[in-house]
Structures are given as structure tokens and as C-alpha cells.
Amino acid sequence: MWHGSDVVNGGHCLVAWPRVSVPTELGGLGIHDLMVMGLALRMRYDWLQPTDPNRVLVDLPCQSGHAVEVMFEASVTVRVGDGSRTRF
């Protein structure tokens, strides 16, 4: 997959990353795209903050970044029931 020498200069990949990240069932190597996984984990953290107040990391300040905020807002719909768990 790589150049095959002890010295690495970059740019010698023989397989394109979009092909490598394809699931093994579809002929790829199943390596996760770290950019996408990072965004997903940060979105999960944004979800857990208001929904699970017993989590240890809930009280830590979190700066999600613009991309995560936009994806989160596009993906999540908030419905207020009786308001008992609504945080303002």
C-alpha cells in the first residue's frame, strides 16, 4: 500500500483513501475516515450534554466548531414535553 522503503516522504500511496475507507464487504480495507469519525464523536458529545446530565463530561466547556454545530442543527429536532428537563 505504501512505497515500501524505510524513508517516508509522503505522496507514495498506491491506493486512494476513498477506496481504502470502503467497508471490507464492498472490497475496501474498512479503515474509518478520521475526519468523519471525529465529527460524529463531537456531535455525540453535543447530544449527550442536554440529554444525559449524569455524564461526567457534561460540565466541561466544549467548543464544537462551526462544522459540528451546523451538522448538529441540521440533524436534530428538539421537542419540549412538559419542560421538566428543559435547560435554559
C-alpha positions as CSV (number, residue, x, y, z in Angstrom):
1,M,0.0,0.0,0.0
2,W,2.9,2.4,0.7
3,H,6.2,3.0,-1.1
4,G,7.9,0.2,0.8
5,S,11.1,1.9,2.0
6,D,12.4,3.0,5.4
7,V,12.3,6.6,4.4
8,V,8.9,8.2,4.1
9,N,8.4,11.4,2.1
10,G,4.7,11.2,1.5
11,G,2.8,11.0,-1.8
12,H,3.7,7.4,-2.5
13,C,0.4,5.9,-1.6
14,L,-0.7,3.3,-4.1
15,V,-4.3,3.2,-3.0
16,A,-6.7,6.2,-2.9
17,W,-8.1,6.9,0.6
18,P,-11.7,6.9,-0.6
19,R,-11.1,3.3,-1.8
20,V,-9.3,2.3,1.5
21,S,-12.2,3.6,3.6
22,V,-14.8,1.5,1.8
23,P,-16.1,-1.4,4.1
24,T,-14.4,-4.7,3.6
25,E,-17.7,-6.3,2.4
26,L,-17.5,-3.9,-0.6
27,G,-13.8,-4.5,-1.4
28,G,-12.2,-1.9,0.7
29,L,-10.0,-2.1,3.7
30,G,-12.6,-0.8,6.1
31,I,-10.4,2.0,7.6
32,H,-12.5,4.7,9.1
33,D,-12.3,8.3,7.8
34,L,-10.9,10.0,10.9
35,M,-12.4,13.4,9.8
36,V,-15.9,11.9,9.7
37,M,-15.4,9.9,12.9
38,G,-14.2,13.0,14.7
39,L,-17.2,15.0,13.6
40,A,-19.5,12.2,14.7
41,L,-18.0,11.9,18.1
42,R,-18.2,15.7,18.6
43,M,-21.8,15.7,17.6
44,R,-22.5,12.8,20.0
45,Y,-20.9,14.9,22.8
46,D,-23.2,17.8,21.9
47,W,-26.2,15.4,22.0
48,L,-25.2,13.9,25.4
49,Q,-24.8,17.3,27.1
50,P,-28.5,18.1,27.3
51,T,-29.9,14.6,27.2
52,D,-27.8,12.9,29.9
53,P,-26.9,15.2,32.8
54,N,-25.3,12.4,34.8
55,R,-22.4,12.1,32.4
56,V,-19.0,13.0,33.8
57,L,-18.0,15.3,30.9
58,V,-21.3,17.2,30.8
59,D,-20.0,20.1,32.9
60,L,-16.8,20.6,30.8
61,P,-16.8,23.5,28.4
62,C,-16.9,22.3,24.8
63,Q,-16.2,24.2,21.7
64,S,-17.6,22.1,18.9
65,G,-16.7,24.2,16.0
66,H,-18.8,25.6,13.2
67,A,-19.0,22.4,11.1
68,V,-20.2,20.3,14.1
69,E,-22.8,22.9,15.1
70,V,-24.2,23.1,11.5
71,M,-24.4,19.4,11.2
72,F,-25.9,19.0,14.6
73,E,-28.6,21.6,13.9
74,A,-29.4,20.0,10.6
75,S,-29.7,16.6,12.1
76,V,-31.5,17.1,15.4
77,T,-35.0,18.2,16.1
78,V,-35.8,19.3,19.7
79,R,-39.3,18.6,21.1
80,V,-40.2,20.0,24.5
81,G,-42.6,17.9,26.5
82,D,-43.6,19.1,29.9
83,G,-40.5,21.2,30.3
84,S,-39.1,19.4,33.3
85,R,-35.8,18.6,31.7
86,T,-35.5,21.7,29.6
87,R,-32.3,23.6,30.2
88,F,-32.2,27.3,29.7
